[in-house]
Amino acid sequence: MRRKDRFTIPGKYILLALTILCVLTMMLSFLTNFDGGPLNTVSGYVLIPVQRGINEAGGWLRDRVDNLEDLKEVKSENEQLKEQIAELTLENNALLQERYELEELRALYELDNDYTSLEKIAANVIGKDTGNWFNMFIIDKGSNDGIQTDMNVIAGGGLVGIVTKTGPDWAQVRSIIDDMSNVSAMILKNSDLCYVRGDLEMMTEGTLHLNELRDPDDEVEPGDKVVTSYASAKYHKGILIGYVNELTMDANNLTKSGSLTPAVDFEHLSSVLVITDLKQQVDTEEAE
């Protein structure tokens, strides 16, 4: 059984009726004083709340739009500030690096003046073994620059080590902190002989071994300078190695052993001086 169709009024007739109603209302409002009475009352209860709601909705939307625009501006300024901070950070790092290099060059210059009687050549560190310490490293000068094995290497604080291998444009250096290093040394103030031995485990505490010190008069104290000795076969005499840290008497009751604080910062090396005069040559020339 078919359902009976509902009666509906076409939309165009509804629109026409509303249009006529609006026109009649406008005419009544214009020709009579109706708007001052019932019409005003109806508008007060119907139109004004609607208008207020529309205004509030419009204000809310306007605030949201303004906030979005402000947010976009803040984000844009934030991105610009991030870029400026990144640029300033790079500039600051570059300035700090230049300052460090300048300080290192000044230290090398002062060290060069301390050993004016010896010929030297500057070199840059271009590679090293794994780890934090420069116990074995490579410099950018080699046999083409006159570098030979057994040449002494110094840096801002004093003795770094000795050249062990050379290539045309590179050389390998073993520093005094390496476990294989053993340097004949002496206490500067009284020339008491001793040995400075490398020890990477001790270097983590910032010290090296000081062994076989003969100090019969107990003159050596913490802080005394330790330099390379005249008895060394490969190292020039009088190069600062470090400072006495602490000493104890050995079991033989004849010698003392302890630790030494190196003069060179073996955790941060980038430039060195290589003494191109070999110890054996200098000793021979002095003997003649």
C-alpha positions as CSV (number, residue, x, y, z in Angstrom):
1,M,0.0,0.0,0.0
2,R,1.5,3.3,-1.1
3,R,2.0,6.0,1.5
4,K,0.1,9.2,1.0
5,D,2.4,12.1,-0.1
6,R,2.7,14.9,2.5
7,F,1.6,18.4,1.5
8,T,4.6,20.8,1.2
9,I,4.8,24.5,0.4
10,P,7.4,25.3,-2.3
11,G,10.3,27.4,-1.0
12,K,9.7,30.2,-3.4
13,Y,6.3,30.8,-2.0
14,I,7.7,31.0,1.5
15,L,10.4,33.4,0.4
16,L,7.8,35.6,-1.3
17,A,5.6,35.6,1.8
18,L,8.5,36.7,4.0
19,T,9.5,39.4,1.5
20,I,5.9,40.8,1.5
21,L,5.9,40.7,5.3
22,C,9.2,42.6,5.5
23,V,7.9,45.2,3.0
24,L,4.7,45.7,4.9
25,T,6.5,46.0,8.2
26,M,8.8,48.7,6.7
27,M,5.8,50.6,5.3
28,L,4.0,50.5,8.7
29,S,7.1,51.7,10.4
30,F,7.5,54.5,8.0
31,L,3.9,55.6,7.8
32,T,2.8,55.1,11.4
33,N,4.2,55.4,14.9
34,F,4.0,51.6,15.3
35,D,7.8,51.3,15.7
36,G,7.6,53.3,18.8
37,G,5.3,50.9,20.5
38,P,4.7,47.2,19.8
39,L,7.4,47.0,17.1
40,N,10.0,48.5,19.4
41,T,9.0,46.0,22.1
42,V,9.3,43.1,19.7
43,S,12.7,44.2,18.5
44,G,13.8,44.6,22.1
45,Y,12.9,41.0,22.9
46,V,13.9,39.4,19.6
47,L,16.2,41.5,17.4
48,I,18.5,43.1,20.1
49,P,19.5,39.8,21.7
50,V,20.1,38.4,18.3
51,Q,22.2,41.4,17.3
52,R,24.1,41.2,20.7
53,G,24.8,37.6,20.0
54,I,26.0,38.4,16.5
55,N,28.2,41.2,17.9
56,E,29.7,38.9,20.6
57,A,30.3,36.2,18.0
58,G,31.9,38.7,15.7
59,G,34.1,40.1,18.5
60,W,35.2,36.6,19.5
61,L,36.1,35.8,15.9
62,R,37.9,39.1,15.5
63,D,39.9,38.4,18.7
64,R,40.8,34.9,17.4
65,V,42.0,36.3,14.1
66,D,44.1,39.0,15.9
67,N,45.6,36.3,18.1
68,L,46.4,34.2,15.1
69,E,48.1,37.1,13.4
70,D,50.0,37.9,16.6
71,L,51.0,34.2,16.8
72,K,52.3,34.3,13.3
73,E,54.3,37.4,14.0
74,V,55.8,35.8,17.2
75,K,56.7,32.6,15.3
76,S,58.4,34.7,12.6
77,E,60.3,36.7,15.1
78,N,61.2,33.5,17.0
79,E,62.7,32.0,13.8
80,Q,64.7,35.2,13.1
81,L,66.0,35.2,16.7
82,K,67.0,31.5,16.3
83,E,68.9,32.3,13.2
84,Q,70.6,35.3,14.9
85,I,71.5,33.1,17.9
86,A,73.0,30.4,15.6
87,E,75.1,33.1,13.7
88,L,76.3,34.7,17.0
89,T,77.2,31.2,18.4
90,L,79.3,30.5,15.3
91,E,81.0,33.8,15.5
92,N,81.6,33.4,19.3
93,N,83.1,29.9,18.7
94,A,85.3,31.3,15.9
95,L,86.5,34.1,18.2
96,L,87.2,31.7,21.1
97,Q,89.2,29.4,18.7
98,E,91.2,32.4,17.4
99,R,91.8,33.5,21.0
100,Y,93.0,30.0,21.9
101,E,95.3,29.8,18.9
102,L,96.7,33.3,19.6
103,E,97.4,32.3,23.2
104,E,99.1,29.2,22.0
105,L,101.2,31.0,19.5
106,R,102.3,33.5,22.2
107,A,103.3,30.6,24.4
108,L,105.3,29.1,21.6
109,Y,106.9,32.4,20.9
110,E,108.0,32.8,24.5
111,L,109.2,29.2,24.5
112,D,111.2,29.9,21.4
113,N,112.9,32.8,23.2
114,D,113.8,30.6,26.1
115,Y,115.8,28.3,23.7
116,T,117.3,30.8,21.3
117,S,120.5,28.8,20.9
118,L,118.6,25.9,19.3
119,E,117.1,25.9,15.8
120,K,113.4,25.2,15.7
121,I,110.5,24.7,13.3
122,A,106.8,25.1,14.0
123,A,104.4,22.3,13.2
124,N,100.7,21.6,13.6
125,V,99.2,18.4,15.0
126,I,97.2,16.7,12.3
127,G,96.4,13.3,13.9
128,K,96.7,11.2,17.0
129,D,95.8,7.9,18.6
130,T,92.4,7.3,20.0
131,G,91.6,8.6,23.4
132,N,91.8,11.9,25.1
133,W,95.6,12.1,25.5
134,F,98.3,13.1,23.0
135,N,100.6,10.2,23.8
136,M,101.3,9.4,20.1
137,F,100.5,12.0,17.4
138,I,101.3,13.1,13.9
139,I,102.6,16.6,12.8
140,D,102.5,18.2,9.4
141,K,106.2,18.5,8.9
142,G,108.6,15.8,7.7
143,S,111.9,14.9,6.1
144,N,111.3,17.5,3.4
145,D,111.3,20.1,6.1
146,G,114.5,18.7,7.8
147,I,112.7,16.7,10.4
148,Q,114.6,13.6,11.7
149,T,114.1,10.9,14.3
150,D,115.2,11.7,17.8
151,M,114.5,15.4,17.4
152,N,113.0,17.0,20.6
153,V,109.5,18.4,20.5
154,I,108.3,21.2,22.8
155,A,105.1,23.2,23.3
156,G,103.9,26.1,25.4
157,G,104.8,24.6,28.8
158,G,107.9,22.7,28.0
159,L,108.9,19.2,26.8
160,V,106.3,17.3,24.8
161,G,108.3,14.3,23.5
162,I,110.6,13.1,20.7
163,V,110.2,12.3,16.9
164,T,110.1,8.5,16.3
165,K,109.2,8.3,12.6
166,T,109.3,10.6,9.6
167,G,107.7,10.8,6.1
168,P,108.2,13.4,3.4
169,D,105.6,15.7,4.8
170,W,104.7,14.2,8.2
171,A,106.4,12.9,11.4
172,Q,105.3,10.8,14.3
173,V,105.9,12.0,17.9
174,R,106.0,10.0,21.1
175,S,105.1,12.2,24.0
176,I,106.6,11.8,27.5
177,I,103.2,10.6,28.8
178,D,103.4,7.4,26.7
179,D,104.0,4.2,28.6
180,M,107.1,3.6,26.5
181,S,108.7,6.9,27.4
182,N,111.5,7.2,29.9
183,V,113.3,10.5,30.2
184,S,116.5,11.2,32.1
185,A,115.8,14.2,34.2
186,M,117.1,16.3,37.2
187,I,115.8,18.7,39.8
188,L,116.7,22.2,38.6
189,K,117.7,23.7,41.9
190,N,120.3,21.1,42.8
191,S,120.8,19.0,39.7
192,D,119.8,15.7,41.5
193,L,119.2,13.1,38.9
194,C,116.0,11.1,38.4
195,Y,113.8,9.6,35.7
196,V,110.4,10.6,34.5
197,R,108.4,7.7,33.1
198,G,105.1,7.9,31.2
199,D,102.0,6.3,32.5
200,L,98.6,6.9,30.8
201,E,96.7,5.7,33.9
202,M,98.4,8.2,36.1
203,M,97.9,10.9,33.4
204,T,94.1,10.7,34.1
205,E,95.0,12.3,37.4
206,G,97.3,14.8,35.7
207,T,100.6,13.2,36.9
208,L,103.6,11.1,35.8
209,H,106.0,8.8,37.5
210,L,109.2,10.3,39.0
211,N,111.7,7.5,39.9
212,E,115.2,6.9,41.3
213,L,115.7,10.4,42.7
214,R,118.8,10.6,44.9
215,D,118.0,13.3,47.5
216,P,120.3,12.5,50.4
217,D,119.9,16.0,52.0
218,D,116.1,16.0,51.6
219,E,116.2,19.2,49.7
220,V,113.6,18.4,47.0
221,E,110.1,19.7,47.8
222,P,106.7,19.7,46.0
223,G,106.6,22.4,43.4
224,D,110.3,22.1,42.5
225,K,111.1,22.2,38.8
226,V,112.1,19.1,37.0
227,V,114.1,19.5,33.7
228,T,115.9,17.2,31.2
229,S,119.3,16.3,32.5
230,Y,122.8,16.7,30.9
231,A,123.1,12.9,31.1
232,S,120.3,12.3,28.6
233,A,121.3,10.7,25.3
234,K,118.5,12.2,23.2
235,Y,117.0,15.1,25.0
236,H,118.6,18.5,25.2
237,K,119.4,19.5,28.8
238,G,117.4,22.1,30.8
239,I,114.0,21.7,29.0
240,L,111.2,22.0,31.6
241,I,109.4,18.7,32.1
242,G,107.1,19.6,35.1
243,Y,106.9,20.0,38.8
244,V,107.4,17.7,41.7
245,N,104.0,16.6,43.1
246,E,104.9,14.2,46.0
247,L,107.7,11.9,47.0
248,T,108.2,8.9,49.2
249,M,111.3,6.9,50.2
250,D,111.9,3.7,48.3
251,A,112.4,0.4,50.0
252,N,116.1,0.6,49.5
253,N,116.3,3.7,51.7
254,L,118.6,5.2,49.0
255,T,116.3,6.7,46.4
256,K,112.8,8.4,46.3
257,S,109.9,7.9,44.0
258,G,106.7,9.8,43.5
259,S,104.8,11.8,41.0
260,L,105.3,14.8,38.8
261,T,102.8,17.3,37.3
262,P,103.8,17.9,33.6
263,A,104.2,21.4,32.3
264,V,102.4,20.7,29.1
265,D,98.7,20.2,28.7
266,F,98.6,16.8,27.0
267,E,94.9,16.9,26.5
268,H,94.9,20.0,24.3
269,L,97.8,20.1,21.7
270,S,97.4,21.7,18.3
271,S,100.8,23.4,17.6
272,V,104.4,22.4,18.6
273,L,108.0,23.4,18.0
274,V,110.5,20.8,16.8
275,I,114.1,21.4,17.8
276,T,116.0,20.6,14.6
277,D,119.3,20.4,16.3
278,L,120.0,16.9,17.4
279,K,121.3,16.3,21.0
280,Q,124.2,14.3,19.7
281,Q,125.3,17.0,17.2
282,V,125.1,19.7,19.8
283,D,127.2,17.6,22.3
284,T,129.8,16.9,19.6
285,E,130.0,20.6,18.6
286,E,130.4,21.6,22.3
287,A,133.1,19.0,22.8
288,E,135.1,20.3,19.8
